[in-house]
Amino acid sequence: MTPDKKRALLDRALIVLNCLLVYFLMDYPIRVTNAYGFPVTVGIKNFLPFVLGMFWGPWSAAGAEAGMLISALLYGTAGTETVSEGICILLAAMGLRWIWFAVNRDGNVRLESLKNVLVYAAAVLVISLLCGEVSALLEGAGSFMPAMIGSLLCGLLIGIPVHILLSGIFCVKLIPPVWIRLSHDVGVCLRPEHAGPDTINEAVESVGMEKKIPMKRIFEIESCLEELYIRIRKMLPDTEILGEIDLGSTISMQLRYEGCRYNPLRSGADEDEMDEIGLKLIRHRALRASWSYRRGENRIHIVV
């Protein structure tokens, strides 16, 4: 197995684990306390499969299903209710994903237009009705309305704000369906022989002008890229810097480079005043700046 495949497999395993923990923590305490007074299949947890399924598809569905099963086993939930909730999780996670990407074949998941909001809302409505039907068939006719209304309200009232937060502010990395060829606005490839990121900046400006993004915001991401390039080159002069930049209501830049563990978002003991100024510039302009290191690869994510 190649290093890239190992990294991808590890990333997916972490997605499953995180979804399992989040679903369980939002589910089990409510089952125990019966805080809502609704059937155990209904709760604030209902928004999770809608939102996370859009980004991570079967991996988020697997995590949510595992979290639900653990919660149901610990609480002693009836088998019919467990099966009903499991089917509803699958419908919400995968059904919304299939509908969305059938309409948006460019791989965009942001709710930045009225069309996208309407597609999301219509898909949630259809899936909520299906969840109600499943609950009615397995648990009795009286469970139709709680299951349908619970899924609909959580999918819209909670799902939309959380979706905007994840896609627009945090710019969560998407795992697209196999039939979607995910493209980015600007690719980053900076080899050791490159004097600087001038070519990348020109491409960012060109795409930014087409999308009518204010030049001030374009300069912000360009300055962040330049500062990161200087800092990485100083520490790892022979490494290749790869990544992608996506421009929209928020601008996302993801970089990766191999070598020793080095976080350019933190100041070193031997850095001078100019180095500190450059680091402060990144921190001042970024809504989000994160760094991670796995299996010999450094990763940076900057959102402006």
N, C-alpha and C positions, 0 to 999 in steps of 0.2 A: 504494500500500500504506500502510495506517495505521501510526502509530508503535507501537501495541500489537501488530500483526501482525509488524512488523519485530523487535520485542523477542522475541516468541515464536519466530520463525524463528532468530534468533541464539542463543537459549537451546538450541534443539534441535540446531543445528550444533555448539555446544560439547559437548553430551551425546555426540553421535556421535564427536567428536574425542577426548574423554576416555575413552570406552569403547574406542576403537581403541588408544589408548596403553596403557591398563591391560592389555587382553587381550594385546597384543603383548609387553609387558614380562614378563608371567607365562607366556608361551608360548615365545617364541623362545630364551631362554637354556636352557630345559629340552630343547628339540629339539637344540640344539647339543651339550649335555653328556650327553644321555641319562641324566639324574640318576635317574629313576625306574625305568628299565629296562622301561617299558611302551610300547605303541604311541604314536605321536606325538599321536594323538587323545585320549589319556588324560592327565590331570594336574590339579593344583590349580586350574587355570583353569576347570575344568568347573562350578564353583559360580557363576561370574560371570553367565552367561546367565540362570540361575534367578533370582538376586537382582535384577539390574539390569533384567531384563525385566519384573518385577513393577511397578517404578516407572516405567519409561520405554518399555516395549513395543518397537515397531518401531525406535525411534531407538537404543536400546541394542543391539538385534539387528544393526542396520546397522553400528554401530561395532565390535562383536565380530567380525562377518563380515569387515570390512575388515582388522582387526588380524590375524585368522587367515590371510587371503589373503596379506598382506605377509610374514608369518612363513613360510608355506608356500613362497612363491616364493623367498625368500632362502635357505631351507634346501634347496629342491629336493624337496619332498615329492611323492609319487606322486599322480596325479590322482584315483584312487579314494578314497584316504585324505582328500584335501582335500574332495571332494564329500561324503563321509560325515560329516566334522566340521562342514561347513557346514550340512547338514540337521539334525544334532544340536543345533547352536546355535539354529537356528530353532525346533526343537521345544521346547527348554528355555525360550527367551525368550518365545515367543508361546503355547505350549501351557499352561504354568503360569499365565500371565496370563489366558487365556481361562477356564480352569477356576476360578481364584480369583474372578474378577469375576462369573462365572455364579452362584457361591454367595454372595459378598459384594457385593450390588448397591448398598450404601451408599457404596462407594468406600473403605472402611477397609482398610488393608494391614497393620495392626499385629498381631503374634502375641501378643495379650494374653489370649487365652482358649484353653482346651483344644480347643474346636471349630476355631478357626483354625489351631492347630498341626497338628491331625489332617488338616484339608483340605490344608494345605501338604505334609505328609508323604505323603499318599496321591497327590497330584498328582505329586510328585517321583518316587515309585515307578513310576507308570504311564509317565511320560515316560522314565525310565531304561530301562524294559523296551523301549520303542519305539526308543530310541537303540541298545540292544543289537541289536535286530532289523535296524536300518538298517546297522549296522557288519557284521553277519554276512552280509547280502545283498551288500554292496559289497566287503568285504575278506576274507570267508571266515568259516566257522563258528567258528574259534578266537578271533575278535575279539569274540564276543558277551559273554562274561563280563567281560573287562577294561572294555569300554565301559559295560556295564550297572552293574557294581559301582562303577566310577570315578565315574559320574554320580550314583549313589545316595548314596554316602558323602560326596562333595563337596557335593551338594545339601543333605544333612541336617546333617552334622557341621560343615561350614564355613558353608553357606548360612544356617542358622538363626541362629547368633550374629551374622553380618554383617548379616542382615536386621533383627534386633532393634536393632543399633547404628545402622543407617541410619534406621530408622523411629521408634525410641524415643528415641535420644539426639540424633542430628543432625536428625531430623524432615525428611528430604529431601523436597523438593517433588515431588508425584506428577503425572504426565501420565496421566489416566484414559482408558480406552477411550471411543469416541464415544458408546456407549450408556449410559455412566454419567454422571449429573449430580452432580458433586462438590459437596458442601455442607460448610460450616464451622460450628462451634458458635456463634461470635459474629463478626459482621461489624463492621469498624471504618470509620467515616466521620466525620472530624472536620474541619469547615469553619472558616474564620477567625472566624466569628461565635460559635462555641462557646466557652464560658468554660473548659471543661475536659472530661476524659473520664468524667464522673460517670455518664452514661447507659450508656456501654460497661461500666464497672465493675459497674453493677447487673445488666447482662445476664450478665457473667462469673460473678457470685455466684449468680445464679439457675440457670444451667446447671451450675455447680460443685456446688451443693447436690443437684441431680437426680442427678449422677454420683457423689455421695458423696466428693468430693475434699476433703481437709482444708482448713479455712479458712486455715491458715498458708500453704499453697501458693497459694491464691487471692490472698491479700494480697500475696504476692511478685510475681506477674505484674501485679497492679494497680499496685503501687508502681513497677515498671519502666515500665509504660505512662505513668504520671503524670510520672515524671522525663523520659522521652523526649519527651512532649508539651511540657513546659516548655522543654526545650533546643531543640527544633525551632522552636517558636513564637518564641523569643527571636531566632533567627537568620533564620527565614523566616516572618514574621508573616502573610503572605497566601497561603501554600500550603495545599492540602487534603491531609490525611493519610488514606490509605485502607489497608485490610488485612484480616486475619482472625486469629482466635484459635481454636485447637483444644485442648481439654482432655482429658487422659487420664492415663496413668501418668507422662508428661511433658507439660508445657504448652508449646505452640508459638505464638509471636506473630510474624507477618510484617507489616511496615509498608512503605509506599511513598509517596513524595511527590516532586513535581517542583520544579525550581528549580536553584540553583547547587549545586555539589559541597559537601556538608556532612555530616560524620561526627559524630553526637552521642555516639558512644562514645569519642571522644578529647577531651581537654581542650584548650581554646584559650589563647592567650597572655593574654587579657584577662579570664579567669574568676577569680571570687573563691573564698573558702573554702567557701561554701555550694554553689557549683556543683561543686566537687571532691567534696564529701560525696555529692551526688546521683549523680555518676558512679561513685563507689566503691560505692554501694548497688547499682547495676545490675550491676557486675562481680562483686560478692560473691554475688548471688542467681542469676545466670545460669549454667547449665551450659555454654551456648554463646551467644556474642553476635557477630554478624558484620554487616558493612556493605559495600555495593557501590554503584557508580554507573555507569549505562549510559544513553547517549542522553538525557541530561537528567533521569533519574529516579534518586533515591536509594532504596535498599532496605535494610531492616534485618530481621534474623532473630534473635529471642531465644528460647532454650529454657530453661525452668525445671524 
